[in-house]
Amino acid sequence: MRRHRDDANALSGVALVIADASTMMVSSVFWIKMAAIALALVNLVFIRRLMIAGGTTWMIERNAVPMRVRLLAGTSILCWTTALTAGRLTAYLGAGALAKGGP
């Protein structure tokens, strides 16, 4: 079920970009969003490698969370917050806003 929802989100995002491609492709805010998503996905690869490589013994032993795990979690939060914020700002800043009569 979750996989279908993720696919639908990706497809709707692609449809929105295609609908206004000429303005999105020149918008710096849009490219900031894309970079944040790309970094978040790379970060996910590191998180998965850490979990698969047996780096979860701290969870079983209930020890303090290692700094490496904290950094990955913080990076994930930062990347997704940046992507969400940039996504909202595409309507108000950059080429898309200018094309629609904005600031």
GIDA-V965188 format. One record per pair of residues at least 24 apart in sequence whose ideal C-beta (glycine too) atoms are under 10 Angstrom apart, sorted by the first residue. I is the first residue (numbers start at 1). GAP is how many residues later the second one is. D is the distance in Angstrom with one decimal. If there is no record, write none. Layout:
[[I/GAP/D] [I/GAP/D]]
This chain:
[[13/24/9.3] [13/74/8.8] [16/71/9.7] [16/74/9.5] [17/73/9.9] [20/70/9.1] [20/75/9.8] [20/76/6.6] [20/79/8.3] [20/80/9.3] [22/73/8.7] [22/74/9.6] [22/77/8.1] [23/67/8.9] [23/71/8.1] [23/72/5.0] [23/73/4.4] [23/74/8.8] [23/75/8.2] [23/76/4.7] [23/77/8.2] [24/66/7.3] [24/70/9.0] [24/71/7.9] [24/72/6.5] [25/70/8.5] [26/68/8.0] [26/69/4.5] [26/70/8.7] [26/72/9.7] [26/73/9.3] [27/59/9.5] [27/62/9.5] [27/63/6.1] [27/66/8.0] [27/67/3.9] [27/68/4.5] [27/69/5.2] [27/70/8.5] [27/71/9.3] [27/72/9.3] [28/58/9.4] [28/62/9.9] [28/65/8.3] [28/66/5.6] [28/67/8.0] [29/56/9.3] [29/57/5.3] [29/58/8.5] [29/59/9.4] [29/60/5.1] [29/61/5.0] [29/62/9.3] [29/63/8.6] [29/64/5.1] [29/65/4.3] [29/66/8.6] [29/67/7.8] [29/68/8.8] [30/56/7.4] [30/57/8.6] [30/59/9.4] [30/60/5.5] [30/63/9.9] [30/64/6.9] [30/65/8.3] [30/66/7.4] [31/55/8.8] [31/63/9.2] [32/50/7.0] [32/51/8.4] [32/53/9.0] [32/54/4.7] [32/55/9.6] [32/57/8.6] [32/58/9.3] [32/61/10.0] [32/62/9.2] [33/49/7.6] [33/50/5.2] [33/51/8.5] [33/52/8.4] [33/53/3.7] [33/54/5.3] [33/55/9.4] [33/56/8.4] [33/57/6.9] [34/49/8.3] [34/52/8.6] [34/53/10.0] [35/44/9.0] [35/47/8.4] [35/48/8.7] [35/51/8.9] [36/42/8.3] [36/43/4.9] [36/44/7.4] [36/45/8.4] [36/46/4.0] [36/47/4.0] [36/48/8.6] [36/49/8.7] [36/50/6.4] [36/51/9.1] [37/42/7.4] [37/43/8.3] [37/45/9.0] [37/46/5.0] [37/47/10.0] [37/49/9.2] [37/50/9.2] [38/41/8.8] [38/45/9.4] [39/36/7.7] [39/37/9.4] [39/39/8.7] [39/40/4.9] [39/41/9.7] [39/43/8.4] [39/44/8.9] [40/35/8.1] [40/36/6.2] [40/37/9.5] [40/38/8.8] [40/39/3.7] [40/40/5.5] [40/41/9.8] [40/42/8.6] [40/43/6.6] [41/38/8.7] [42/33/9.3] [42/37/8.9] [43/28/9.6] [43/29/6.2] [43/30/9.3] [43/31/9.8] [43/32/5.0] [43/33/5.3] [43/34/9.9] [43/35/9.2] [43/36/6.1] [43/37/9.4] [44/28/9.1] [44/32/7.4] [44/35/9.4] [46/25/9.5] [46/26/5.8] [46/29/8.5] [46/30/9.5] [47/25/5.2] [47/26/8.1] [47/28/9.2] [47/29/7.1]]
